């Protein structure tokens, strides 16, 4: 994996969960995911359209659309999308969110199970989802689905984090209630992990790197919505329900004392675009 390193969580996802896990993992938090997960930067989406040289009538295959957070942004720009999502609750939400976009088709399936039509799509889009794909199956299918001038577009939003002062206040809470979690990462580590995932795309032999752009996004959440957001992240989903409840109760008390009703957060948002390696 060259000089890049993946976190334990990303390694687990990157090597592929089984199909049952993929279809059920976010089901219990699908509504929360739809409500509080941050949207993707419109600036980065515009750059994706530019660098991938998408025509106005471009047809896009989306892998792991979730409730359609990135789907609607591309649909709003007039593109046709076939969006794959194995979770039934997320599919339901995606169809609701895309109800005004008749050129969007939401398919309840994984990329691994989906039947590919060669050279059908101008681009393949994966928004914080490519690490769920089995690379041995997924990358060849993506390459097969793309037209000769097609591109693979990856969008990423890392986990929202408070500033260093608030993070330090929360560390004893995590140590007391969920010592196995490592919730706070510095930006350099996040960049390294996303670069590693991008490098693995290149190492597949099917794609060559075109461009990478990133920016730091700052947001303001209510304490309630921040805890709801955390409940949509895999490490928190994996906690036993009682442990998660006790952790969030202690966090809420700590945060309300330090911040009042709202908390300032930030996250890294990244765009990676890859051209199809035609020699393959």
C-alpha positions as CSV (number, residue, x, y, z in Angstrom):
1,X,0.0,0.0,0.0
2,X,3.0,2.3,-0.7
3,X,3.8,4.8,2.0
4,X,0.2,5.4,2.9
5,X,-1.6,4.0,6.0
6,X,-5.3,3.3,6.5
7,X,-7.0,3.5,9.9
8,X,-8.4,0.2,11.4
9,X,-11.9,1.2,10.4
10,X,-11.1,2.1,6.8
11,X,-9.0,-1.1,6.4
12,X,-12.0,-3.1,7.6
13,X,-14.3,-1.4,5.1
14,X,-11.8,-1.4,2.3
15,X,-11.3,-5.1,2.4
16,X,-15.0,-5.5,2.0
17,X,-17.9,-6.3,4.4
18,X,-20.2,-9.1,3.4
19,X,-23.3,-8.2,1.4
20,X,-25.7,-8.6,4.3
21,X,-23.6,-6.2,6.4
22,X,-23.6,-3.6,3.6
23,X,-27.4,-3.7,3.3
24,X,-28.1,-3.4,7.0
25,X,-25.2,-1.4,8.6
26,X,-26.8,2.1,8.4
27,X,-30.4,1.0,8.4
28,X,-31.0,1.9,12.1
29,X,-29.6,5.4,11.5
30,X,-30.8,6.1,8.0
31,X,-33.1,9.0,9.0
32,X,-30.5,10.6,11.2
33,X,-27.9,10.2,8.4
34,X,-30.3,12.0,6.1
35,X,-31.0,14.8,8.6
36,X,-27.5,15.7,10.0
37,X,-24.7,14.3,7.8
38,X,-23.0,17.4,6.1
39,X,-23.6,18.0,2.4
40,X,-20.8,18.0,-0.1
41,X,-19.2,21.3,-1.1
42,X,-20.8,22.8,-4.1
43,X,-17.4,24.2,-5.0
44,X,-15.9,20.8,-5.1
45,X,-18.8,19.4,-7.1
46,X,-18.4,22.2,-9.7
47,X,-14.7,21.3,-9.9
48,X,-15.6,17.6,-10.4
49,X,-17.8,18.5,-13.3
50,X,-15.1,20.6,-14.8
51,X,-12.2,18.2,-14.4
52,X,-14.2,15.2,-15.5
53,X,-15.4,17.3,-18.5
54,X,-18.9,16.1,-18.1
55,X,-21.2,17.0,-21.0
56,X,-24.6,18.6,-20.2
57,X,-26.3,15.3,-20.8
58,X,-23.8,13.2,-18.9
59,X,-25.0,9.9,-17.5
60,X,-23.5,9.0,-14.1
61,X,-23.3,5.8,-12.1
62,X,-23.3,6.4,-8.4
63,X,-22.0,3.8,-6.0
64,X,-23.5,3.8,-2.5
65,X,-25.7,6.8,-2.7
66,X,-27.1,6.5,0.8
67,X,-30.1,8.8,1.2
68,X,-29.1,10.8,-1.9
69,X,-26.9,13.5,-0.3
70,X,-24.6,13.8,-3.3
71,X,-27.2,12.5,-5.7
72,X,-29.4,15.6,-5.5
73,X,-26.4,17.9,-6.1
74,X,-25.6,16.3,-9.4
75,X,-29.2,15.8,-10.4
76,X,-29.8,19.5,-9.8
77,X,-27.1,20.2,-12.4
78,X,-29.2,18.3,-15.0
79,X,-27.3,15.0,-15.0
80,X,-28.9,11.6,-15.4
81,X,-28.0,9.2,-12.5
82,X,-28.3,5.5,-11.8
83,X,-27.6,5.4,-8.1
84,X,-26.9,2.1,-6.3
85,X,-27.6,1.6,-2.6
86,X,-28.1,-1.8,-0.8
87,X,-29.9,-0.5,2.3
88,X,-33.7,-0.4,1.9
89,X,-34.2,2.5,4.3
90,X,-31.6,4.6,2.6
91,X,-33.1,3.8,-0.8
92,X,-36.5,4.9,0.4
93,X,-35.1,8.2,1.6
94,X,-33.1,8.7,-1.6
95,X,-36.2,8.2,-3.7
96,X,-38.0,10.7,-1.6
97,X,-35.2,13.2,-1.9
98,X,-35.0,12.7,-5.6
99,X,-38.7,12.8,-6.3
100,X,-38.4,16.0,-8.4
101,X,-35.6,14.6,-10.5
102,X,-37.1,12.1,-13.0
103,X,-33.7,11.3,-14.5
104,X,-32.5,9.7,-11.3
105,X,-33.0,5.9,-10.8
106,X,-32.3,4.5,-7.3
107,X,-31.5,0.8,-7.4
108,X,-31.4,-1.3,-4.2
109,X,-28.3,-3.3,-4.8
110,X,-24.5,-3.3,-4.4
111,X,-22.0,-2.6,-7.1
112,X,-20.8,-6.1,-6.7
113,X,-24.3,-7.5,-7.5
114,X,-25.2,-5.0,-10.1
115,X,-25.2,-6.1,-13.8
116,X,-22.9,-3.8,-15.8
117,X,-23.5,-2.6,-19.3
118,X,-20.1,-1.8,-21.0
119,X,-19.3,1.8,-21.8
120,X,-22.6,3.2,-20.6
121,X,-21.5,6.1,-18.3
122,X,-19.6,9.3,-18.6
123,X,-18.6,9.1,-14.9
124,X,-18.8,7.0,-11.9
125,X,-19.4,8.8,-8.6
126,X,-18.7,7.5,-5.1
127,X,-19.3,9.9,-2.2
128,X,-17.7,8.7,1.0
129,X,-18.5,5.1,-0.1
130,X,-15.7,3.6,-2.2
131,X,-14.1,2.0,0.9
132,X,-17.2,-0.2,1.1
133,X,-16.5,-1.7,-2.3
134,X,-14.6,-4.9,-2.8
135,X,-11.8,-3.7,-5.0
136,X,-11.3,-7.0,-6.8
137,X,-14.8,-6.8,-8.1
138,X,-15.7,-3.2,-8.0
139,X,-12.8,-1.5,-9.9
140,X,-13.1,-3.8,-12.9
141,X,-16.8,-3.2,-13.0
142,X,-16.4,0.6,-12.7
143,X,-13.8,0.5,-15.6
144,X,-16.1,-1.6,-17.7
145,X,-19.1,0.7,-17.1
146,X,-17.2,3.9,-18.1
147,X,-17.0,5.3,-21.6
148,X,-13.5,5.6,-23.0
149,X,-13.3,9.3,-21.9
150,X,-15.0,8.5,-18.6
151,X,-13.8,9.5,-15.1
152,X,-14.1,8.1,-11.6
153,X,-15.2,10.9,-9.1
154,X,-14.6,10.4,-5.4
155,X,-16.0,12.9,-2.9
156,X,-15.2,12.7,0.8
157,X,-16.4,14.3,4.0
158,X,-14.4,13.3,7.1
159,X,-16.0,13.2,10.5
160,X,-17.0,16.5,12.1
161,X,-14.8,17.4,15.0
162,X,-14.8,20.2,17.6
163,X,-11.8,22.4,18.2
164,X,-8.8,21.3,20.2
165,X,-10.0,22.8,23.5
166,X,-13.4,21.0,23.4
167,X,-11.7,17.8,22.2
168,X,-9.5,17.9,25.3
169,X,-12.5,18.4,27.5
170,X,-14.2,15.3,26.0
171,X,-11.2,13.0,26.2
172,X,-11.9,12.0,29.9
173,X,-15.5,11.3,28.9
174,X,-14.4,8.9,26.1
175,X,-11.8,7.3,28.4
176,X,-14.6,6.7,31.0
177,X,-17.3,5.4,28.7
178,X,-15.7,4.3,25.4
179,X,-11.9,3.9,25.8
180,X,-11.7,1.9,22.6
181,X,-12.7,4.9,20.4
182,X,-10.2,7.2,18.9
183,X,-12.6,10.1,17.9
184,X,-10.2,12.9,17.3
185,X,-7.8,12.9,14.3
186,X,-5.5,15.7,13.1
187,X,-6.0,16.9,9.6
188,X,-2.7,15.4,8.4
189,X,-3.9,11.9,9.4
190,X,-7.2,12.4,7.6
191,X,-5.4,13.6,4.5
192,X,-3.1,10.5,4.6
193,X,-6.0,8.1,4.9
194,X,-7.9,9.7,2.0
195,X,-4.7,9.8,-0.1
196,X,-4.3,6.1,0.7
197,X,-7.7,5.3,-0.6
198,X,-7.0,7.3,-3.8
199,X,-3.7,5.5,-4.2
200,X,-5.4,2.2,-4.0
201,X,-7.6,3.3,-6.9
202,X,-4.5,3.9,-9.0
203,X,-2.9,0.7,-7.8
204,X,-5.8,-1.3,-9.2
205,X,-4.3,-0.6,-12.6
206,X,-7.6,0.6,-14.1
207,X,-7.3,4.3,-13.4
208,X,-4.7,7.1,-13.5
209,X,-4.9,10.2,-11.2
210,X,-6.2,13.5,-12.6
211,X,-6.7,15.9,-9.8
212,X,-7.2,16.2,-6.1
213,X,-8.7,19.2,-4.3
214,X,-9.6,19.8,-0.7
215,X,-10.9,22.4,1.7
216,X,-11.8,22.7,5.4
217,X,-15.5,23.4,6.1
218,X,-16.7,25.0,9.3
219,X,-20.3,24.4,10.6
220,X,-22.4,25.1,13.6
221,X,-24.5,22.3,15.1
222,X,-26.9,22.1,18.1
223,X,-25.5,19.7,20.7
224,X,-28.5,17.5,20.0
225,X,-27.7,17.3,16.3
226,X,-24.0,16.7,17.0
227,X,-24.8,13.7,19.1
228,X,-27.3,12.5,16.5
229,X,-24.5,12.9,13.9
230,X,-22.1,10.8,15.9
231,X,-24.7,8.1,16.1
232,X,-24.4,7.7,12.2
233,X,-20.6,7.0,12.3
234,X,-19.5,3.4,12.2
235,X,-17.5,3.3,15.5
236,X,-20.6,4.5,17.4
237,X,-23.0,2.2,15.6
238,X,-20.7,-0.7,16.7
239,X,-21.0,0.2,20.4
240,X,-23.4,-1.7,22.5
241,X,-26.6,0.4,22.9
242,X,-26.3,1.0,26.6
243,X,-22.7,2.0,26.3
244,X,-23.5,4.4,23.5
245,X,-26.4,5.9,25.5
246,X,-24.2,6.5,28.6
247,X,-21.4,8.0,26.4
248,X,-23.8,10.4,24.8
249,X,-25.4,11.4,28.1
250,X,-22.0,12.2,29.6
251,X,-20.9,14.1,26.4
252,X,-24.1,16.1,26.4
253,X,-23.6,17.2,30.0
254,X,-19.9,18.1,29.3
255,X,-20.7,20.0,26.0
256,X,-23.6,22.0,27.4
257,X,-21.4,23.2,30.3
258,X,-18.6,24.2,27.9
259,X,-20.6,25.4,24.8
260,X,-24.2,26.1,25.8
261,X,-26.7,24.8,23.2
262,X,-24.5,24.8,20.1
263,X,-21.0,23.7,19.1
264,X,-18.7,24.8,16.3
265,X,-17.3,21.9,14.2
266,X,-15.1,21.4,11.2
267,X,-14.3,18.7,8.7
268,X,-12.1,18.0,5.7
269,X,-13.9,17.8,2.4
270,X,-11.9,16.3,-0.5
271,X,-12.4,15.7,-4.3
272,X,-10.4,13.1,-6.2
273,X,-10.9,12.6,-10.0
274,X,-9.3,9.7,-11.9
275,X,-9.3,9.1,-15.6
276,X,-9.8,5.6,-17.1
277,X,-6.6,3.9,-18.0
278,X,-7.3,3.0,-21.6
279,X,-4.3,0.7,-21.9
280,X,-6.2,-1.7,-19.5
